[in-house]
Amino acid sequence: MPHESMSFDHLSAAAAKRHEQNGWPGSRDEAWRFTNLNEIKALSLTPAKRPDSHAFSEDKNLIHFINGVAQNTDNISINGVRIAPLNADSELTTALADAVPHPHSVADFALAHAHDGMAMTVSGQVDTPLMFRFAYEGDGISSHPVVVVDIKPGSSVTILEEHLGSGAGLSAPLMLYRLGEGAHLHHARRLVEDESRYHLGLNLVQLNAKACYHGDMVMSGGAISRSETQVRISAPDAEAYLNAVYLGRHDQMRDVTSRIDHDAPDGQSFQRIHGILDDRAKAVFQGKVKVARYAQKTDGNQMSRTLILSRQAEANTKPELEIYADDVTCSHGATIGEIDADQLFYLKSRGISDEDARQLLIEAFLVDVIDELGDPQRDWLMAAIQSWIKVR
């Protein structure tokens, strides 16, 4: 049931109560079975304070967040883009309250401790890509940015979202993207925080009729990194595309979780998840596609592939299809394997060094995902992938 008009303070207080009652999930919680949060639970976390001074950037398309707080929104000067504190926009605050699943540990934690959120409205065709740069720092500091982006009917925009930082702290971003009828969003994300940090993020996407969401992500940083995306297709002819690359080494944990709810007919969703694990790294991809009884002619597909570079690495996949309609095309698949020894031998026999041969095969493994990316997302995301490969 939709909420009545709600203030951010009311939303925050309700979330704080839920988080106090439920806390962080444990191994008995099915959605978190593969991701052990004991390291995070052991931290003594202090919510980040509002910075005394604001960072300034001359880039007219860059929104800089420091420990979750937006810094230079007054400097954004792009036609069709309006930014305001979320607390000043009761409509979008209420929309966020309706979108957040209850209970949800990450969402409740972020809302409970956020000072405020950022509300952005996009109208018309925005040709200049917007950059969200989240910078985190500090041991034992938790940061909880809350952002709502409302893309009006027929509008389109590209958003490049980057998370980086240092210190043994927790980043817990909560994002909501609402796409009106016929709206388009190209959304690319880089999670490249230092190995000492922890990242638990929730991304909510709502699609109206004929709306299209392209979500692309590279996850290569953090001791434990979990990115959860929930997409709701609530009107006919909407499309959602999720592409993700996760990269892990040492003792890192990678968690890519998705849920796509087809609640209307003629919807399409495609997920392509590729991962590379080295040393003792662990990872899980768990993706659920749910098709309601009246969502006929749905096309939903997901594919997960993982390349293991070490016998000590561990990969888990948990695809789910929950289908109540009878006229649908849905599928899922998963593969986990090592570098092909014959291919490696062939390259080395042509005079290519072992390290260069491995790098070529790793890059070839990612071709399916990279080829799906458009400009400027391709080069921007590839830079994070190449940086990870080169430090092997």
N, C-alpha and C positions, 0 to 999 in steps of 0.2 A: 504494500500500500504506500503511495507517495506521501512524503512528509509534507506538513504544512510549512510555510515560510520559516526558515531557520537561520539564526545567527551563527557565526563561526564559533563564538564562545560556547554556545549551547551544544554545538556539534562536538567540540573539543571535550567538554565536560562529560558528555555521554560516552565518548570513546575512552576517556580515562577510567571511567567506572568499569567498562567492559574489560579493559586490559588489567585492571587490578583484580578482577574476578577470575580471569582466564589465564593471565600470564603468557609466557612463551610456550609454543607447542613442544611436545616430547615425541619419543619414538613410536608411541601408540597412535599418534595422529597420522592417518594414512597419507595426507598431503605432504607430510614432512618426514616420512619414514626413512628416507635415504639421506637426509640432511641433518646431521647432528649439531645442535646449537649449544652444546655444553660449554664451548669456548666463549660464546657470547654471554651465556648466563653467568659465567664466572667473572665477567667484567663488572667493575663498579662504574656504572655509566652516569655521567652528569650531562643533562641537556645543554646544548650550546646556547650561549647568551647572544643577544643582539650585539653586533659589532658597534664599537664606539664611533667609528668613522666608516664612511662608505667608499668603496673602491670606485674609481671612475675609468671609463673606457671611451675612447673616441670612436669606436666602432658603433655605428648606428643600428646594427642588427644583432648586437651581442648583449645578452642578459646574463650578468655575472652573479652567481650565488656563492656566498661565503658561509660555510657551515649551515646551509639550508635557507639563508635569508637573501632575498633578491636585493641587489645593490644599486643598479643604475637604470631603473625602469624609466625615469624621466628623460633619459637620453635617447631612448628608442624613438626613431623618427622614420616610420615606414607607413605609407598610406594604407589604410585598411586594418591597421593593428592598433588595438586599444588595450591598455594595461591598467589594472587597478588592484588595490588590496582586496583579497577575497572577502574579508570582513565587511567590506563596503558593497558587496554584491550578493544580496540575499538570494537572488534567483540561482546563481551558480553554486552558492553554498548549499542550497537545498538540493540542487542536482547532484552534488557530490554525496550528500547524505543518502540520497536514493540509490546511488551507484555502488557505494561501498558494501561489500558482503558482510553480513553479521553472523557470528563474530569473525574477525580476521586480525590476527595478532599484529601483523606489520602495519596495516591501516590504522588500527586502534592505537598502536604505539606512536605512530607519526602524528596523528591528530591530537593525541593527548598532550604532546610536548611541543607542538608547533606554536610559535608566537602568532602567526597569521599565515595566510597563503597568498598566492598570486593568481589573479583572474585575468585571462587574456581572451579577447574577442577578435576574431579574424573575419573581415568582410571583403569580398571581391577576390581577384586574382593577385596574390602576393608573389611577385617574381623573385624578390631577394630572399634567399634562405635565412631563417632565423637561427641563431645559435644560443642554446642554453648551456652554460658552463658552470658545473657544480664543483666547487673546490672545497675539500674538507681537510681539517688538520686537528691535531691534538690527541694525546693518549687519554682514553677513558671518556672521550667526548662523543655524545650522540647527536646526530644532525637529522632533521626531519622536514625537508622541503615538501610543501603541498602546493600543487599547481593544477589549475583547471583551465583547459583551452577549449573555447567554444567556437567552432568553425561554422559560419552561417551557411544556409542553403546556397549551392552553386559556387561556393568559394573554394580556393585551393591555396596550399602553403607547403613549404618544405621546412622541417625543423631538424636541426642537428643538435643532439643532446650528448654532452660529455660529462662523465663523472671521474674526477681525479683527486688525489689527496694522499696524505701521509698520517702516520700515527695510528696506534692500536685503538681506533674508535669505530663507531657504528654509523653507517649511512643508511637511512630508512626513508627513501623518497616515495611519495604517493602522488600519482599523476592520473588525471582524468582528461580524456580527449573525446569531445562530443562533436560528431559530424552530422550536419544537417543534410537535407535532401540534395543529392547530387554533389556533395562536397568531396574534396580529395585532400588527403594528407599523406605526404611522404615523410616518414619519421625514422631517422637513423640515430643509433645510440652507440657510444663507445664507453665501456666500463673498464677503465685502465688505472684504477687506484693501486697504491703500493701493496705489497704482499702482507703488510702488517694490519691492513684494514679489513673490515667486515661490511658487506653490502647486502641488504635485504630490501628489494624494491617491489612495488606493486603498480602495474600500469593497467588502467581501465579504459576501454574503448567502446563507444556507443555509436552504432551506425544506423542512420535513417535510410530511407529509400534511395537506391542508386548511388549511395555513398561508397567511397573506396578508400581503404586504409592500407598503405604499404609500410610495414614495420621491419626494419633491418637492424641487427645488433651484432657487435663484436664484444665478447666478454673475455678479458685477458688479465684482469687484476684482482687483488683481494685474496685474503686467506680463505674466507668463505664468501662466495658471491651467489646470490639467488635473484633471478629476475623472473617475476611472475606477470603474465599478461592475460587479462580476461577480456574477451571481445563479445559483445552482444549485438547480434544482427536482429533488429526489431522491426524492420520493414522490408518489402520485397526488393530484389535485384541489387542488393548490397554485396560488396566484395571485401575480403580481408586476406592479406598476404603477409605471412610471418617468416622471415629468414633470420637465422641466428648461427653464429660461429662462436663456440666456446673453446678456450685454450687453457690448459692447466698443466702445471709441473710441480715438482717438490711435493708438498703435502696439501696442496690447495684442493678446495671443494668447489665444484661448479654445479649449479642447479638452474635448469631452464624449465619452467613450468608454464603451461598454457591451458586455457579453457576457452572454447568458442561455442557460444550458444546460438544456434539457428532457431530463432523464434518467428520466422517469416519465410514464405516460399521464395524460390528462385534465387537463393543466396549461394555464394561461393566462398570457400575458404581453402587456402593452400599454405601448408607449413613445411619448411625445409630447414632441418637442424643438422649442422655438421660440427663435430667436436674432435679435438686432438688432445691426447693425454700422454704425459711423460712422467718418469720417476714414479712416485707413489700417489699421484693425483687421483681424485675420484670425481665422478660426475653422474648426474641423473638428468634425463629428459622425461618429463611426464606431461603428456598432452591429451586433453579430453575434448572430444567433439560431441555435442549434444544436439540432437535434431528433434524438435517438438513435433507432435502429431500433425499439426496443420502446416508444417514447413516443407511442403512437397516440392519436388524438383530441386532439392538441395544438392550441391556438389561440394563435398568436403574431403580433403586429402591431406595426409601428413607423412613425412618420411624423415627418419633419423638415421644418421650414419656417424660412426665414431672410429677414429684411427688411433690405435694403441701403439705407442712408441716404447713402452716398457712392460715387461711381464708383471710388474708390481702395481701397475695402474688398474683402475676399476671403473667400469662404465655400466650404468643401469638404464634401461628404457622401460617406460610404462605407458604405452599408447592405449587409449580408451575410445570406443565408439558407443554412444548411447542413443539409439535411433528408435523413434516412435512413428515415423512416417514410412510409407511403403514405396514411394516413388522417388528414390534418392540414388546418388552415386557417391559412395563414401569408401575410403580405403586408408590403410596405414601400413607402414613397413619400417623395419629397423635392421641395421647391420652393424656389427662390431668386428674389426679385424686389424691385422698388422700390415706394415709395409710389405708389398709383394717382393719376395726375395728374387724372383726371376727378373722383375723390372729393375731392381737395384743392381743386380749383376750385369744386366745389359748396359745400363748407363756407365757403370764403372769400367766395363770392357771397352767403352768408347773414349776412355781417358779422363772421365769425369771423376773427381775425388769423391770419397764416400760421403763427406759432409755435404758437398754440393748436390750430389745425387739424391740424398735424403731430402734436401730442401726442395728440389724440383718435384719430387713425388708428393711432398706435403702440399705444395702450392697446387699441384694438379688435383689433389683430393678435394680442394676447396673451390674448384672451378665452377661447379654446378651452382653454388651459392653466389659467388662473385659475379658471374655472368648475368644474374638476375638484377643486379643493382644498376641504378641509373646515375647520371651525374647530378649533383656533385658528390653523391653518397659513395660512389665506388672508390675513388682515390682517397677520400677521407677515412673510410673504413679499412681499406687495404693498408694504409700507413700503420695502423695498430697491429694488423696481422703480421706484416713484414718485420716490424720492430720485435715482436715476440719470437718469430722464427730465427732472427739473426743472433739472439742471445743464447741460443741452445748451446 
